[in-house]
Structure formats: C-alpha cells, structure tokens
Amino acid sequence: MEVELDAFSGRPNPRWMLTEAQAMEFLALLRKLSPAQVGLPTSSGLGYRGFILRANGGALGPYEEVRINRGIVFARRGDAEETLADPQRNLERWLVASARGHIDEPVLKHVQNEIRREIK
C-alpha cells in the first residue's frame, strides 16, 4: 500500500510504502469509522491537504484509493465513493507516525501541528 502526503506545490509529494503489518493496522482503523454526515471540508489550497493511499498491488480493503483530510475519509472503488468521519483524526495521526524515516522531520512536525490545530 502506497501513502502520499499531499502537501507540496511545485514539487513531488513525498510517498512511502506501508509494510504488510502496517497496512493491516491501517485497514482495521479504517473499518472502525462511521459514515460522515454533513459539513464536509474542502481540501484545496496550498500546504497540507491530507493523505492519499493507493493499493498499488497490495490490499486496500475493498477500495482502490482512500483520501484523508481534516477528519474526513473519501474511500473510492470504481465510480462509487464512501465518505467516512474521523473527527479525532486518528488515521491522519497514525499516517504521520508511519512516515517517520521516510519524510523530513520538519515536514512531519508541520503536518502534526496542522492536525492538532484543526482538532481544537
């Protein structure tokens, strides 16, 4: 499973692969989420815009792509998309932890601060 940190404009976003154990842990967290109600945030603009996960030959549950931003998860399979709520942003925080060793520490700290700031 490939993870992309959607944070840069004008240069490639950082990407890394989850181990099989990490992928299983991520999917277990994803399965715990409930459908989102109303008031979905937008993910446009500069700076941190969330995470994009792709199966890339691995398992991503029933999904082909999962986008996570501001406590909302957009899980796509084919033309169908499910929208799930993660109000405590557990998946985003978990993905930041999985990025250690793959992404520069100042970038990770910035993303952590963005996530914390928006939870309050």
A tleap script that builds the chain and sets N, CA, C and O, in Angstrom:
source leaprc.protein.ff14SB
mol = sequence {
  NMET GLU VAL GLU LEU ASP ALA PHE SER GLY
  ARG PRO ASN PRO ARG TRP MET LEU THR GLU
  ALA GLN ALA MET GLU PHE LEU ALA LEU LEU
  ARG LYS LEU SER PRO ALA GLN VAL GLY LEU
  PRO THR SER SER GLY LEU GLY TYR ARG GLY
  PHE ILE LEU ARG ALA ASN GLY GLY ALA LEU
  GLY PRO TYR GLU GLU VAL ARG ILE ASN ARG
  GLY ILE VAL PHE ALA ARG ARG GLY ASP ALA
  GLU GLU THR LEU ALA ASP PRO GLN ARG ASN
  LEU GLU ARG TRP LEU VAL ALA SER ALA ARG
  GLY HIE ILE ASP GLU PRO VAL LEU LYS HIE
  VAL GLN ASN GLU ILE ARG ARG GLU ILE CLYS
}
set mol.1.N position { 0.855 -1.172 0.000 }
set mol.1.CA position { 0.000 0.000 0.000 }
set mol.1.C position { 0.903 1.237 0.000 }
set mol.1.O position { 1.800 1.365 0.833 }
set mol.2.N position { 0.652 2.136 -0.941 }
set mol.2.CA position { 1.433 3.358 -1.046 }
set mol.2.C position { 0.697 4.515 -0.381 }
set mol.2.O position { -0.518 4.659 -0.521 }
set mol.3.N position { 1.457 5.345 0.352 }
set mol.3.CA position { 0.915 6.535 1.001 }
set mol.3.C position { 1.582 7.750 0.367 }
set mol.3.O position { 2.795 7.771 0.159 }
set mol.4.N position { 0.777 8.752 0.065 }
set mol.4.CA position { 1.286 10.018 -0.445 }
set mol.4.C position { 0.844 11.121 0.502 }
set mol.4.O position { -0.339 11.235 0.824 }
set mol.5.N position { 1.787 11.924 0.945 }
set mol.5.CA position { 1.477 13.100 1.755 }
set mol.5.C position { 1.228 14.245 0.787 }
set mol.5.O position { 2.156 14.724 0.136 }
set mol.6.N position { -0.014 14.681 0.690 }
set mol.6.CA position { -0.390 15.751 -0.237 }
set mol.6.C position { -0.111 17.086 0.445 }
set mol.6.O position { -0.954 17.613 1.171 }
set mol.7.N position { 1.088 17.626 0.202 }
set mol.7.CA position { 1.499 18.817 0.943 }
set mol.7.C position { 2.294 19.824 0.123 }
set mol.7.O position { 2.432 20.978 0.531 }
set mol.8.N position { 2.810 19.414 -1.010 }
set mol.8.CA position { 3.700 20.296 -1.753 }
set mol.8.C position { 3.058 20.772 -3.044 }
set mol.8.O position { 2.287 20.052 -3.679 }
set mol.9.N position { 3.388 21.983 -3.412 }
set mol.9.CA position { 3.003 22.539 -4.703 }
set mol.9.C position { 4.290 22.858 -5.442 }
set mol.9.O position { 5.194 23.479 -4.882 }
set mol.10.N position { 4.378 22.443 -6.675 }
set mol.10.CA position { 5.558 22.744 -7.463 }
set mol.10.C position { 6.675 21.720 -7.352 }
set mol.10.O position { 7.691 21.840 -8.035 }
set mol.11.N position { 6.504 20.720 -6.507 }
set mol.11.CA position { 7.471 19.618 -6.426 }
set mol.11.C position { 6.714 18.362 -6.021 }
set mol.11.O position { 5.615 18.446 -5.472 }
set mol.12.N position { 7.296 17.200 -6.287 }
set mol.12.CA position { 6.574 15.956 -5.987 }
set mol.12.C position { 6.268 15.801 -4.495 }
set mol.12.O position { 7.078 16.154 -3.639 }
set mol.13.N position { 5.100 15.275 -4.211 }
set mol.13.CA position { 4.732 14.954 -2.832 }
set mol.13.C position { 5.532 13.746 -2.357 }
set mol.13.O position { 5.848 12.864 -3.156 }
set mol.14.N position { 5.865 13.693 -1.066 }
set mol.14.CA position { 6.560 12.511 -0.530 }
set mol.14.C position { 5.634 11.293 -0.547 }
set mol.14.O position { 4.428 11.401 -0.323 }
set mol.15.N position { 6.228 10.142 -0.817 }
set mol.15.CA position { 5.500 8.862 -0.857 }
set mol.15.C position { 6.317 7.801 -0.138 }
set mol.15.O position { 7.546 7.855 -0.106 }
set mol.16.N position { 5.615 6.840 0.436 }
set mol.16.CA position { 6.281 5.701 1.064 }
set mol.16.C position { 5.317 4.529 1.049 }
set mol.16.O position { 4.112 4.693 0.855 }
set mol.17.N position { 5.864 3.360 1.255 }
set mol.17.CA position { 5.074 2.132 1.271 }
set mol.17.C position { 4.869 1.676 2.712 }
set mol.17.O position { 5.787 1.734 3.530 }
set mol.18.N position { 3.664 1.226 3.006 }
set mol.18.CA position { 3.393 0.614 4.304 }
set mol.18.C position { 3.792 -0.848 4.238 }
set mol.18.O position { 3.645 -1.495 3.201 }
set mol.19.N position { 4.293 -1.360 5.338 }
set mol.19.CA position { 4.564 -2.794 5.417 }
set mol.19.C position { 3.223 -3.524 5.437 }
set mol.19.O position { 2.174 -2.899 5.592 }
set mol.20.N position { 3.258 -4.816 5.285 }
set mol.20.CA position { 2.024 -5.600 5.324 }
set mol.20.C position { 1.328 -5.451 6.684 }
set mol.20.O position { 0.106 -5.322 6.752 }
set mol.21.N position { 2.110 -5.471 7.751 }
set mol.21.CA position { 1.534 -5.314 9.096 }
set mol.21.C position { 0.914 -3.922 9.263 }
set mol.21.O position { -0.170 -3.786 9.829 }
set mol.22.N position { 1.603 -2.895 8.769 }
set mol.22.CA position { 1.060 -1.535 8.849 }
set mol.22.C position { -0.223 -1.411 8.034 }
set mol.22.O position { -1.181 -0.771 8.468 }
set mol.23.N position { -0.239 -2.023 6.855 }
set mol.23.CA position { -1.441 -1.971 6.012 }
set mol.23.C position { -2.622 -2.616 6.721 }
set mol.23.O position { -3.736 -2.096 6.663 }
set mol.24.N position { -2.395 -3.729 7.384 }
set mol.24.CA position { -3.474 -4.399 8.120 }
set mol.24.C position { -3.958 -3.534 9.278 }
set mol.24.O position { -5.158 -3.466 9.543 }
set mol.25.N position { -3.028 -2.870 9.970 }
set mol.25.CA position { -3.399 -1.990 11.076 }
set mol.25.C position { -4.209 -0.793 10.561 }
set mol.25.O position { -5.210 -0.404 11.163 }
set mol.26.N position { -3.764 -0.222 9.451 }
set mol.26.CA position { -4.497 0.896 8.847 }
set mol.26.C position { -5.919 0.476 8.487 }
set mol.26.O position { -6.871 1.193 8.796 }
set mol.27.N position { -6.072 -0.673 7.838 }
set mol.27.CA position { -7.402 -1.143 7.442 }
set mol.27.C position { -8.297 -1.404 8.655 }
set mol.27.O position { -9.501 -1.155 8.598 }
set mol.28.N position { -7.724 -1.900 9.740 }
set mol.28.CA position { -8.507 -2.110 10.964 }
set mol.28.C position { -9.021 -0.777 11.499 }
set mol.28.O position { -10.169 -0.694 11.936 }
set mol.29.N position { -8.196 0.263 11.473 }
set mol.29.CA position { -8.639 1.595 11.898 }
set mol.29.C position { -9.706 2.147 10.957 }
set mol.29.O position { -10.676 2.757 11.405 }
set mol.30.N position { -9.531 1.937 9.677 }
set mol.30.CA position { -10.483 2.417 8.676 }
set mol.30.C position { -11.858 1.772 8.873 }
set mol.30.O position { -12.884 2.442 8.761 }
set mol.31.N position { -11.872 0.470 9.165 }
set mol.31.CA position { -13.142 -0.248 9.346 }
set mol.31.C position { -13.941 0.246 10.548 }
set mol.31.O position { -15.152 0.030 10.608 }
set mol.32.N position { -13.295 0.900 11.496 }
set mol.32.CA position { -13.974 1.386 12.703 }
set mol.32.C position { -14.738 2.692 12.471 }
set mol.32.O position { -15.523 3.112 13.322 }
set mol.33.N position { -14.511 3.330 11.329 }
set mol.33.CA position { -15.124 4.641 11.087 }
set mol.33.C position { -16.581 4.519 10.694 }
set mol.33.O position { -17.010 3.515 10.126 }
set mol.34.N position { -17.334 5.565 11.010 }
set mol.34.CA position { -18.757 5.638 10.672 }
set mol.34.C position { -18.945 6.547 9.463 }
set mol.34.O position { -18.085 7.376 9.167 }
set mol.35.N position { -20.067 6.393 8.765 }
set mol.35.CA position { -20.343 7.304 7.648 }
set mol.35.C position { -20.378 8.757 8.120 }
set mol.35.O position { -20.853 9.054 9.216 }
set mol.36.N position { -19.873 9.651 7.281 }
set mol.36.CA position { -19.865 11.086 7.598 }
set mol.36.C position { -21.254 11.653 7.349 }
set mol.36.O position { -21.994 11.157 6.500 }
set mol.37.N position { -21.598 12.690 8.089 }
set mol.37.CA position { -22.888 13.339 7.911 }
set mol.37.C position { -22.750 14.513 6.949 }
set mol.37.O position { -22.562 14.305 5.750 }
set mol.38.N position { -22.837 15.720 7.442 }
set mol.38.CA position { -22.786 16.899 6.587 }
set mol.38.C position { -21.589 17.766 6.951 }
set mol.38.O position { -20.863 17.472 7.900 }
set mol.39.N position { -21.391 18.836 6.190 }
set mol.39.CA position { -20.329 19.785 6.505 }
set mol.39.C position { -18.955 19.287 6.139 }
set mol.39.O position { -18.018 19.414 6.927 }
set mol.40.N position { -18.817 18.719 4.948 }
set mol.40.CA position { -17.530 18.196 4.524 }
set mol.40.C position { -16.557 19.320 4.221 }
set mol.40.O position { -16.923 20.302 3.575 }
set mol.41.N position { -15.311 19.185 4.683 }
set mol.41.CA position { -14.315 20.227 4.407 }
set mol.41.C position { -13.805 20.122 2.981 }
set mol.41.O position { -13.908 19.068 2.352 }
set mol.42.N position { -13.263 21.199 2.480 }
set mol.42.CA position { -12.604 21.159 1.184 }
set mol.42.C position { -11.133 20.882 1.411 }
set mol.42.O position { -10.610 21.135 2.496 }
set mol.43.N position { -10.469 20.367 0.402 }
set mol.43.CA position { -9.053 20.046 0.554 }
set mol.43.C position { -8.199 20.813 -0.445 }
set mol.43.O position { -7.081 20.399 -0.750 }
set mol.44.N position { -8.706 21.907 -0.948 }
set mol.44.CA position { -7.929 22.672 -1.916 }
set mol.44.C position { -7.025 23.656 -1.194 }
set mol.44.O position { -7.113 23.823 0.022 }
set mol.45.N position { -6.171 24.294 -1.946 }
set mol.45.CA position { -5.292 25.291 -1.359 }
set mol.45.C position { -3.861 24.813 -1.309 }
set mol.45.O position { -3.527 23.730 -1.791 }
set mol.46.N position { -3.029 25.638 -0.721 }
set mol.46.CA position { -1.616 25.317 -0.603 }
set mol.46.C position { -1.335 24.683 0.743 }
set mol.46.O position { -2.131 24.799 1.675 }
set mol.47.N position { -0.202 24.014 0.839 }
set mol.47.CA position { 0.181 23.398 2.095 }
set mol.47.C position { -0.448 22.037 2.287 }
set mol.47.O position { -0.821 21.370 1.322 }
set mol.48.N position { -0.562 21.634 3.521 }
set mol.48.CA position { -1.073 20.308 3.868 }
set mol.48.C position { -2.516 20.119 3.392 }
set mol.48.O position { -3.410 20.883 3.756 }
set mol.49.N position { -2.722 19.084 2.570 }
set mol.49.CA position { -4.056 18.759 2.053 }
set mol.49.C position { -4.450 17.321 2.363 }
set mol.49.O position { -5.429 16.816 1.815 }
set mol.50.N position { -3.701 16.663 3.231 }
set mol.50.CA position { -4.076 15.323 3.648 }
set mol.50.C position { -3.185 14.230 3.079 }
set mol.50.O position { -2.053 14.472 2.662 }
set mol.51.N position { -3.738 13.008 3.076 }
set mol.51.CA position { -3.026 11.824 2.615 }
set mol.51.C position { -3.844 11.131 1.533 }
set mol.51.O position { -5.074 11.178 1.533 }
set mol.52.N position { -3.136 10.490 0.614 }
set mol.52.CA position { -3.765 9.674 -0.420 }
set mol.52.C position { -3.143 8.286 -0.322 }
set mol.52.O position { -1.920 8.145 -0.336 }
set mol.53.N position { -3.985 7.265 -0.223 }
set mol.53.CA position { -3.490 5.891 -0.166 }
set mol.53.C position { -3.983 5.144 -1.388 }
set mol.53.O position { -5.142 5.270 -1.786 }
set mol.54.N position { -3.084 4.361 -1.982 }
set mol.54.CA position { -3.415 3.563 -3.161 }
set mol.54.C position { -2.974 2.124 -2.923 }
set mol.54.O position { -1.962 1.869 -2.271 }
set mol.55.N position { -3.748 1.192 -3.461 }
set mol.55.CA position { -3.450 -0.227 -3.256 }
set mol.55.C position { -2.109 -0.611 -3.885 }
set mol.55.O position { -1.317 -1.304 -3.246 }
set mol.56.N position { -1.834 -0.183 -5.107 }
set mol.56.CA position { -0.585 -0.500 -5.808 }
set mol.56.C position { -0.191 -1.967 -5.684 }
set mol.56.O position { 0.937 -2.294 -5.317 }
set mol.57.N position { -1.131 -2.833 -5.994 }
set mol.57.CA position { -0.851 -4.262 -5.953 }
set mol.57.C position { -1.039 -4.885 -4.587 }
set mol.57.O position { -1.033 -6.110 -4.465 }
set mol.58.N position { -1.205 -4.073 -3.559 }
set mol.58.CA position { -1.449 -4.597 -2.218 }
set mol.58.C position { -2.934 -4.549 -1.894 }
set mol.58.O position { -3.772 -4.399 -2.783 }
set mol.59.N position { -3.243 -4.674 -0.636 }
set mol.59.CA position { -4.633 -4.659 -0.204 }
set mol.59.C position { -4.985 -3.292 0.360 }
set mol.59.O position { -4.242 -2.741 1.173 }
set mol.60.N position { -6.091 -2.756 -0.059 }
set mol.60.CA position { -6.634 -1.520 0.498 }
set mol.60.C position { -8.105 -1.782 0.827 }
set mol.60.O position { -8.983 -0.951 0.596 }
set mol.61.N position { -8.328 -2.980 1.377 }
set mol.61.CA position { -9.705 -3.391 1.663 }
set mol.61.C position { -10.460 -3.454 0.350 }
set mol.61.O position { -9.915 -3.894 -0.662 }
set mol.62.N position { -11.697 -3.022 0.358 }
set mol.62.CA position { -12.480 -3.052 -0.883 }
set mol.62.C position { -12.233 -1.831 -1.774 }
set mol.62.O position { -12.895 -1.677 -2.800 }
set mol.63.N position { -11.305 -0.975 -1.403 }
set mol.63.CA position { -11.120 0.302 -2.088 }
set mol.63.C position { -9.911 0.314 -3.015 }
set mol.63.O position { -8.964 -0.454 -2.846 }
set mol.64.N position { -9.974 1.204 -3.995 }
set mol.64.CA position { -8.849 1.434 -4.899 }
set mol.64.C position { -8.000 2.605 -4.411 }
set mol.64.O position { -6.782 2.624 -4.585 }
set mol.65.N position { -8.669 3.581 -3.797 }
set mol.65.CA position { -7.978 4.776 -3.322 }
set mol.65.C position { -8.718 5.323 -2.113 }
set mol.65.O position { -9.947 5.287 -2.049 }
set mol.66.N position { -7.952 5.828 -1.155 }
set mol.66.CA position { -8.516 6.463 0.039 }
set mol.66.C position { -7.823 7.809 0.198 }
set mol.66.O position { -6.595 7.892 0.199 }
set mol.67.N position { -8.633 8.874 0.334 }
set mol.67.CA position { -8.108 10.213 0.595 }
set mol.67.C position { -8.584 10.641 1.976 }
set mol.67.O position { -9.751 10.471 2.326 }
set mol.68.N position { -7.660 11.200 2.757 }
set mol.68.CA position { -7.970 11.583 4.128 }
set mol.68.C position { -7.528 13.022 4.331 }
set mol.68.O position { -6.384 13.377 4.047 }
set mol.69.N position { -8.437 13.842 4.821 }
set mol.69.CA position { -8.100 15.234 5.092 }
set mol.69.C position { -9.106 15.818 6.071 }
set mol.69.O position { -10.317 15.664 5.907 }
set mol.70.N position { -8.587 16.491 7.089 }
set mol.70.CA position { -9.408 17.228 8.045 }
set mol.70.C position { -10.510 16.379 8.685 }
set mol.70.O position { -11.628 16.846 8.901 }
set mol.71.N position { -10.166 15.122 8.982 }
set mol.71.CA position { -11.099 14.247 9.681 }
set mol.71.C position { -12.159 13.609 8.806 }
set mol.71.O position { -13.089 12.985 9.318 }
set mol.72.N position { -12.036 13.753 7.496 }
set mol.72.CA position { -12.972 13.135 6.563 }
set mol.72.C position { -12.195 12.174 5.671 }
set mol.72.O position { -11.103 12.489 5.198 }
set mol.73.N position { -12.771 11.004 5.451 }
set mol.73.CA position { -12.143 9.972 4.634 }
set mol.73.C position { -13.029 9.729 3.416 }
set mol.73.O position { -14.216 9.429 3.548 }
set mol.74.N position { -12.442 9.862 2.235 }
set mol.74.CA position { -13.129 9.583 0.977 }
set mol.74.C position { -12.551 8.287 0.439 }
set mol.74.O position { -11.402 8.256 -0.001 }
set mol.75.N position { -13.334 7.215 0.469 }
set mol.75.CA position { -12.874 5.902 0.046 }
set mol.75.C position { -13.563 5.545 -1.269 }
set mol.75.O position { -14.788 5.449 -1.328 }
set mol.76.N position { -12.761 5.347 -2.334 }
set mol.76.CA position { -13.311 5.144 -3.678 }
set mol.76.C position { -13.059 3.730 -4.171 }
set mol.76.O position { -11.980 3.165 -3.991 }
set mol.77.N position { -14.080 3.182 -4.795 }
set mol.77.CA position { -13.952 1.930 -5.550 }
set mol.77.C position { -14.754 2.117 -6.823 }
set mol.77.O position { -15.970 2.307 -6.782 }
set mol.78.N position { -14.075 2.061 -7.942 }
set mol.78.CA position { -14.736 2.322 -9.219 }
set mol.78.C position { -15.300 3.730 -9.230 }
set mol.78.O position { -14.602 4.693 -8.911 }
set mol.79.N position { -16.569 3.844 -9.600 }
set mol.79.CA position { -17.238 5.147 -9.635 }
set mol.79.C position { -17.925 5.486 -8.317 }
set mol.79.O position { -18.462 6.584 -8.168 }
set mol.80.N position { -17.915 4.567 -7.365 }
set mol.80.CA position { -18.593 4.790 -6.084 }
set mol.80.C position { -17.599 5.319 -5.045 }
set mol.80.O position { -16.429 4.936 -5.020 }
set mol.81.N position { -18.107 6.209 -4.191 }
set mol.81.CA position { -17.266 6.753 -3.127 }
set mol.81.C position { -18.039 6.768 -1.822 }
set mol.81.O position { -19.194 7.191 -1.770 }
set mol.82.N position { -17.383 6.298 -0.766 }
set mol.82.CA position { -17.943 6.378 0.580 }
set mol.82.C position { -17.255 7.526 1.303 }
set mol.82.O position { -16.064 7.771 1.110 }
set mol.83.N position { -18.006 8.219 2.128 }
set mol.83.CA position { -17.443 9.301 2.923 }
set mol.83.C position { -17.594 8.922 4.388 }
set mol.83.O position { -18.704 8.704 4.875 }
set mol.84.N position { -16.469 8.848 5.081 }
set mol.84.CA position { -16.443 8.413 6.472 }
set mol.84.C position { -15.922 9.531 7.356 }
set mol.84.O position { -15.174 10.397 6.900 }
set mol.85.N position { -16.318 9.512 8.620 }
set mol.85.CA position { -15.908 10.540 9.578 }
set mol.85.C position { -14.833 9.996 10.510 }
set mol.85.O position { -14.936 8.882 11.023 }
set mol.86.N position { -13.805 10.804 10.714 }
set mol.86.CA position { -12.728 10.505 11.660 }
set mol.86.C position { -12.465 11.794 12.450 }
set mol.86.O position { -11.422 12.425 12.283 }
set mol.87.N position { -13.424 12.183 13.318 }
set mol.87.CA position { -13.349 13.502 13.965 }
set mol.87.C position { -12.111 13.721 14.828 }
set mol.87.O position { -11.681 14.863 14.994 }
set mol.88.N position { -11.535 12.673 15.376 }
set mol.88.CA position { -10.316 12.819 16.169 }
set mol.88.C position { -9.058 12.700 15.304 }
set mol.88.O position { -7.935 12.808 15.797 }
set mol.89.N position { -9.268 12.480 14.033 }
set mol.89.CA position { -8.196 12.416 13.040 }
set mol.89.C position { -7.166 11.335 13.366 }
set mol.89.O position { -5.963 11.520 13.180 }
set mol.90.N position { -7.672 10.205 13.857 }
set mol.90.CA position { -6.786 9.102 14.219 }
set mol.90.C position { -6.005 8.560 13.028 }
set mol.90.O position { -4.824 8.236 13.158 }
set mol.91.N position { -6.658 8.458 11.859 }
set mol.91.CA position { -5.948 7.939 10.688 }
set mol.91.C position { -4.827 8.887 10.255 }
set mol.91.O position { -3.735 8.435 9.911 }
set mol.92.N position { -5.083 10.173 10.268 }
set mol.92.CA position { -4.056 11.139 9.888 }
set mol.92.C position { -2.870 11.068 10.855 }
set mol.92.O position { -1.714 11.067 10.432 }
set mol.93.N position { -3.166 11.008 12.141 }
set mol.93.CA position { -2.087 10.931 13.131 }
set mol.93.C position { -1.308 9.622 12.986 }
set mol.93.O position { -0.085 9.603 13.130 }
set mol.94.N position { -2.015 8.541 12.701 }
set mol.94.CA position { -1.363 7.248 12.506 }
set mol.94.C position { -0.453 7.313 11.272 }
set mol.94.O position { 0.663 6.795 11.304 }
set mol.95.N position { -0.912 7.936 10.202 }
set mol.95.CA position { -0.112 8.035 8.982 }
set mol.95.C position { 1.125 8.909 9.187 }
set mol.95.O position { 2.183 8.622 8.627 }
set mol.96.N position { 1.003 9.962 9.979 }
set mol.96.CA position { 2.177 10.775 10.302 }
set mol.96.C position { 3.220 9.897 10.985 }
set mol.96.O position { 4.404 9.967 10.655 }
set mol.97.N position { 2.788 9.076 11.931 }
set mol.97.CA position { 3.730 8.188 12.627 }
set mol.97.C position { 4.369 7.197 11.648 }
set mol.97.O position { 5.550 6.873 11.777 }
set mol.98.N position { 3.594 6.715 10.673 }
set mol.98.CA position { 4.144 5.754 9.709 }
set mol.98.C position { 5.161 6.396 8.772 }
set mol.98.O position { 5.955 5.695 8.146 }
set mol.99.N position { 5.143 7.719 8.672 }
set mol.99.CA position { 6.043 8.434 7.761 }
set mol.99.C position { 7.441 8.640 8.335 }
set mol.99.O position { 8.360 9.003 7.601 }
set mol.100.N position { 7.612 8.414 9.630 }
set mol.100.CA position { 8.930 8.623 10.244 }
set mol.100.C position { 9.970 7.762 9.526 }
set mol.100.O position { 9.770 6.569 9.293 }
set mol.101.N position { 11.068 8.400 9.191 }
set mol.101.CA position { 12.121 7.712 8.454 }
set mol.101.C position { 11.964 7.825 6.947 }
set mol.101.O position { 12.880 7.490 6.197 }
set mol.102.N position { 10.804 8.298 6.500 }
set mol.102.CA position { 10.550 8.457 5.066 }
set mol.102.C position { 10.450 9.925 4.667 }
set mol.102.O position { 10.664 10.273 3.506 }
set mol.103.N position { 10.126 10.782 5.630 }
set mol.103.CA position { 9.896 12.197 5.364 }
set mol.103.C position { 10.700 13.017 6.365 }
set mol.103.O position { 10.872 12.619 7.517 }
set mol.104.N position { 11.183 14.153 5.913 }
set mol.104.CA position { 11.959 15.032 6.791 }
set mol.104.C position { 11.151 15.423 8.026 }
set mol.104.O position { 9.951 15.686 7.945 }
set mol.105.N position { 11.826 15.455 9.154 }
set mol.105.CA position { 11.188 15.768 10.439 }
set mol.105.C position { 10.482 17.135 10.444 }
set mol.105.O position { 9.381 17.223 10.987 }
set mol.106.N position { 11.052 18.200 9.872 }
set mol.106.CA position { 10.328 19.484 9.874 }
set mol.106.C position { 8.979 19.411 9.146 }
set mol.106.O position { 8.015 20.059 9.554 }
set mol.107.N position { 8.918 18.632 8.085 }
set mol.107.CA position { 7.650 18.464 7.362 }
set mol.107.C position { 6.654 17.734 8.246 }
set mol.107.O position { 5.491 18.128 8.327 }
set mol.108.N position { 7.099 16.673 8.909 }
set mol.108.CA position { 6.207 15.924 9.801 }
set mol.108.C position { 5.698 16.790 10.944 }
set mol.108.O position { 4.520 16.725 11.295 }
set mol.109.N position { 6.568 17.592 11.521 }
set mol.109.CA position { 6.146 18.476 12.615 }
set mol.109.C position { 5.101 19.479 12.133 }
set mol.109.O position { 4.141 19.769 12.846 }
set mol.110.N position { 5.287 20.003 10.935 }
set mol.110.CA position { 4.310 20.942 10.370 }
set mol.110.C position { 2.951 20.260 10.209 }
set mol.110.O position { 1.923 20.831 10.574 }
set mol.111.N position { 2.944 19.055 9.672 }
set mol.111.CA position { 1.684 18.314 9.479 }
set mol.111.C position { 1.045 18.020 10.832 }
set mol.111.O position { -0.164 18.192 10.989 }
set mol.112.N position { 1.828 17.583 11.806 }
set mol.112.CA position { 1.290 17.330 13.154 }
set mol.112.C position { 0.649 18.590 13.721 }
set mol.112.O position { -0.437 18.531 14.298 }
set mol.113.N position { 1.311 19.718 13.561 }
set mol.113.CA position { 0.755 20.976 14.063 }
set mol.113.C position { -0.542 21.337 13.362 }
set mol.113.O position { -1.471 21.827 14.005 }
set mol.114.N position { -0.626 21.108 12.062 }
set mol.114.CA position { -1.858 21.390 11.310 }
set mol.114.C position { -3.004 20.511 11.828 }
set mol.114.O position { -4.125 20.983 12.018 }
set mol.115.N position { -2.709 19.248 12.048 }
set mol.115.CA position { -3.742 18.325 12.530 }
set mol.115.C position { -4.209 18.735 13.931 }
set mol.115.O position { -5.411 18.788 14.192 }
set mol.116.N position { -3.281 19.019 14.817 }
set mol.116.CA position { -3.631 19.438 16.192 }
set mol.116.C position { -4.429 20.729 16.193 }
set mol.116.O position { -5.413 20.858 16.922 }
set mol.117.N position { -4.010 21.676 15.384 }
set mol.117.CA position { -4.656 22.980 15.336 }
set mol.117.C position { -6.119 22.852 14.918 }
set mol.117.O position { -6.978 23.554 15.451 }
set mol.118.N position { -6.404 21.980 13.988 }
set mol.118.CA position { -7.752 21.863 13.468 }
set mol.118.C position { -8.656 20.973 14.315 }
set mol.118.O position { -9.874 21.006 14.140 }
set mol.119.N position { -8.096 20.178 15.232 }
set mol.119.CA position { -8.930 19.337 16.107 }
set mol.119.C position { -9.620 20.170 17.163 }
set mol.119.O position { -10.749 19.867 17.550 }
set mol.120.N position { -8.963 21.214 17.636 }
set mol.120.CA position { -9.465 22.006 18.756 }
set mol.120.C position { -10.825 22.584 18.516 }
set mol.120.O position { -11.364 23.273 19.381 }
savepdb mol mol.pdb
quit
